[in-house]
Amino acid sequence: MKASSFLAYKYLFSKTKFNIVSIISTFSVLVLTIAYFAFFTILSVFSGLENYSLDFSKSFDPDIKIFSEKNDYFKLDSTDIAFLSENIGNKFFSKIISGNVLVEYNGAEAYCKIIGVDKNFNNVIDFSSIISVGEYTFLENNSAYTSYSLAEKLDLTLFNSAGFFEVYSINNSYPDVLLSPFKNSKILFSKGVFTTRNNDNENIIICSLETAQSLFGLEKNTYSEIYLKNSNRPLNLKKDLKSKFKSLSVKSHKELNESLYKMMKSEKLIVTIIMIMIVLISVFNVIGSVIMLIVEKESDLKTLKVLGMNNSNIEKVFFKNGLMINFFGLIIGLFFGLIVVISQKQFSLVKVGSIGLAYPVELTFFNVTVIVGTAILVGLASSYVSAKAVKKLI
């Protein structure tokens, strides 16, 4: 061990009792430990929330969506279906028909969006994971699932989600002709309730594709959207789809949820900047601790000069002392942070409200890199600044 490293270690771990400098050094390590622990834990929480939000959004939006920007219906012929089957696989694209309807149940009415889906729907998006009442089974002609908001408005309560209700498709020609404002109607049977991104204000019904076709009076092979799962497909698939379906829009999950992605990134960036500022404030303790150590060891500095140690090596002693304080604060803070994050992932120690959902956290290499990188830069800068105070005493 070099003399400068040995002296830095001895000064940090001085055995002198009731030494105010040793107490301040220990306090500096403690403050940095808390700062790095909080930094790591908060970044892990935000990473968990980000992943949870994006995963939850995949219960509504597919990896890739084909649709008309004008909200028009479109037809797919046999060559279109063959193209999708060849490039995606028979089970990984779902044909969708959606539209607005009026729902009536037991005297209560509500306008909502109805989505007709085929048998591949749950393969493409994880719809079964958001069903809060009932279980997901294949939808037959008269069966449907209702959103939490709609079930509450129609009094299809969470305690009794089963019930028949009637839906009316809206006649787009009304009031231009003296006809009913509604085109067709269907009586559906509720099989369960599912959650949405906004449980208070999203009225949605999920029914079979055949039911939606009949309700809106559409011809066979006529759809409003195509959902595709693209987790294991080539990156140029979207480009191929755009070439094939030139008159339609093709958007990825990220494009469909652009505002969500931007919001999550912005929030994480802001939190990271705030935590870096907190670490910077904590580092002032390190600078003060090293400077006080220099003042206390003034007589030792003169002795070291007599023994032949030059100014540069004396500065290194206190530079390394500052680095050690930062290093121990980082290691201890990360250690306890890892314990908390891993414990939460494994044992779900903290849960959200009455629903019993484990608070999401995520252990990522990126978060560790950010914290270690911050610690290195801040540690080098603070140690350099404090070590330069030696020049005034030698």
N, C-alpha and C positions, 0 to 999 in steps of 0.2 A: 504494500500500500504506500503510495506517495505521501510525503510529509504533509502536503496541503490537505489531502483527503483525510489523513489521520487526525490532524488538528481540527478540521471541520467537524468530524464525527465526535471528537472529545468535547468540543465546545457545545455541541448540540445536546449531548448526553452527559453533562457535567454532574458529578456526584455531590456537589456542594449543596447543602441543605438550605432551604429558604432563600435561594438565589433568585432575585427578581427577574433576571434575564432568562434563566431557565424556565421560570413560570410563564413568562411572556412567549418564549419559544414553543412551549407545550400548548399554550393557548392558541398560537398561530396555527399549529398543526391541527388542533381541534376545529378551528374556524374553517380551515380549508377542507377538512374531512366532511364537515356538514355541507359546505358549498358544493363539493364534487358529488357527494351522495345525493343531494337534492337535484343537481344538474342531471345526473344519470337517471334517477328515478322518474323525473318529470319528462325527460325525452322518451323514456320507455313507455310511459303512460300515453303520451301523444302518439307514439308509433302504434300502440295497441288500439287507440281510438281511431286512428287513420285506417288501419287494416279492417277493423270492425265495421266502420262506416262504408268502406268500399265493398267488403264482402256482403254487407246487408243490401247495398244497392244492386248487387248481382242477383238478388231475389226478385228484382223488378225489371232490370235492364240486362239484355244479353251481351255476350262478347262483341257481336256484330248485329246490327239491325238494318234491314232493308225496308224502305218505306217511301211513300210519296210525300214530297214537301207540301203539296196542296191538300193533303189529307184525303186524296181520292183513293178509290178502290182500283186494283189492277189484277190482271189475269196472269197466271203462270201456265204455260203449255207443257207438254211432255218432255221437250228438250230442256226447258228450264229446271224441271224436277230432276232430270237425269244429270244435269250439270251439278246441282247441289248435292245429289247423292254421291257423285263421283269425287267431289272435292271436300265435302264435309262428312259424309256418311249418313246413312238412312235415318239414324236415331238422333242426329245432332243438328237438325234444323226443324223448326216448328212453324207451321202456318197459322196466322193470326187474323181474326176479324174483330175490329173494335168500333164502337160507336156510342152515342148518347141515348139514353132511354129514361122513361119515367117508371118508377117502381111504386107499387101499392101493396100494402100489407095491413090488414086489420084496421082499415080506415086511415092509416098514416101513409103519406106520400113523400117521395124524394127523387130528385134528378140525380143520375149517376152515369158512370161510364161502364159499359159492359164489354168484356173481352172474351171472345170465343177462341178456344185453344184446341189443338189436336193432341193425340196421345203422346207426342214427343215433348210436350211443354215442360214437364218436370225434369227431363233429361238435359234440356238446354239451360234453364234457370232453376235454381234450387227453391222452387216454390214451397215444397213440403216443409222447409225449415221455418217458414213464417206463419204456419197454421197454428193458431193458439187454441182453438176449440175444434175437436174432431181430428181425423186423419186423412191424408191425401190418398184417394183412390181414383181410378179412371172415371172421368166425367161422362155420364150418359146423357141422353137427350133432355131430360127434365131436371137434372141435378146441377147445383151451382155452389160456389163459395162466395161469401159476402165479406167485405172489409169491416173492420171493427167499427168505424164511424157509421157505416150504413146500418149495421146490425143494431147499433144503439138507437139510431133515429127511428128505425122501424119497430123497435122493441123486440127484435130478434136477439134477446139478451145472451150474454155469455153463459148464463145458466141454462138456457134453452135455445140453442142455436137452430134446432130443427124447426121447419115450418114452411108452408107453401106461400109464395107471394107471386104477384103478377107483374110482368114488365111490358111496357108499350114502347115500340120504336116510333120515333118522331117522323112525321110526314114533312119532308122538305118543301113540298108544294104548298102547304098551308101557310098563310090564308089566301093564296092566290086563287084557289078553287074552293067551292063550298063543300068541303069534305071534312072528315074528322081530322083533328090535328095529329092523330096517331095512325100509323100505317098498319102494323101488325101487333099482336100481343101473344105472350106465352106465359104459362103458369109453371114456375120453377120450384124446385124443392131444395132448401138450404141444407148442405151437408156439413157446414162448419164455418168458422170465422178465421180470418187471417189478419195479421198486423200490416201496417203500411208505414211509409216514412213519416207521414203526418197523420197519426191516428184520429185527430180531431176534425179533419177536413178533407178526407179523401174517400169518396163514395164510389166503390168499385165492386163489380160482380164478375167472377170468373165462371164461364160456362163452357159447354162443348162447342166445337167449331160448327157442327151441324145445327145446333140451336141458334147460333148467331146468324148463320146463312139464312135460315128460315125466317128469323125475326126481321131481318133487314131486306128480305126478298132478293137475295143475291144468287147469281148463277154459280154452278159448280166451278171450282178452280179460280174463284174470285176472292181476293184477300186484301187486307189493308196494311199488313206488315209481315215480315219474315224474320224470325229470331234464329240466330246461329251461334253455336258454341265453337270456339276457336282456340281452346287452350293448348292443343297439340298440333296445330296446323301451321304451315309456312307463313312467314311474315308478309309475303306478297299476295296472300289470299284476298285481302281487301281490294287490291289493285285489279285482280282478276274479276272480282265481283262487279266492280265499277265498269269494267269493259263489257261484261255480260249484260248488266242491267243499266244501260246508259240513261234511260228516262227516269230512273229512281235514285233516291239518295241511299248511300251506304255509309254508315257511321259506326265507329268502334265504341266500346263501353266508355272509354276515356272521353271521347267527343260528346257522347250522350250525357255525361256527367261532368262536363268541363268546369262548371262553377264549383262543384264539390271538390274536385282535385285542386283547383286553385285556392279554395278556402283552406283546405287542410295544409297545403304547402305554406301558405302565408302565415297561418297560425303557428305552425311549427318553427318557421323562421323567426317570427317575433319572439316566441318563448326562448329560442336558442340565444338570440341577441340579449334578452333580459338576463338570462342565466350567466352569460359571459360577463355582463356588467357586474353582476353580483360577485362573481369570482374575482374580477379586477378589484372591486372594493375590498374583498377579503385579503387580497395580496398586499394591501397597505400594511397589514399586520406583520407580514413577513419582512417588508422593508424596515419597519420600525424595530422589529426584533433584532435584525442583523445589525442595524446602526447602533442600537443599545449595547449589543455584544461587542462591537468595535470599541465603543467608548469604555466599556468595562475592562477590556483587554489591552488598554493603551500601554500599560507597563510591559505586557508580554510582547507587544509589537516591537518595542525598543530592544528587548532581549533577542528576539528573532533577527533583528537587523544586525546586532553585534555578532550573532552566530553565523552570519553570512547569507541569510535569506534576503533576496532582492524584493523590491516593491511589487513586482508582477506576481511572484509566488505568494506574498502576503495577501494580495487582493484575491488570489485564487482560493485561499482558505475561507474567506467570508462569502465568496461567490458560491463555492460548493456547499457552504452552510445553508445558504438560501435555497439552493437546489434540493438539498436533503429535506428541508421543511416542506417544500412543494411536493416532493416525491412521496414522503410518508403520508401527507394529506390526501394525495391522489389514490395511493394504494389502499389505504384504509377506507376512504370514501367509496371507491369502486367495489371493494370487498363486501361492505354492508349493502351497497346498492344491488349487487348481484344476488345476495341472499334474499333481499326483499322481492325482487322481480321474479326470481326462480320460484320462490315460495308461493307467490301469487299465482303464477302459471300452473304450478303443480297442485296446490291445495285450495285455491280460490278463497283466500283469507278475507278479502274485502269484496262484498257483493252490493249490487245496485238495488236500492229500495226493497220493495216487497216482492219483486218478481224473481229474486234469487239469482240474477245474472252476475257472473263473476266479472269484476271490473277488468277491462281488457288491458293487458300490458304486452309488450313485445321486446324481446332481447335481440338487438341487431348489431352487426359489426360496425355499421356506419355510426351509430350513437357512441360506441366505445371509441372509435377513431376521432370523432369530434371532441370528446372530452379529453382524451390523451393529447391530441394536437393543441387544444387550448391550454392544457396544463404545461406542456413543453414551452410554448411561446411565452406564456405569462411568467412561468418560472424563470426562464432565461432573462427576460426583460427586468423583472423585479430583483433578481440576484445581481445582475450587472449594475443596476442603479444603486443598490445598497452597498455593494463592494467598493464602488468608487469613493465612498465616504472615507476610506482608509487613507487616501492621499492627503487629507487634511491633518492627519495625525502622525504621518511618518515623513 
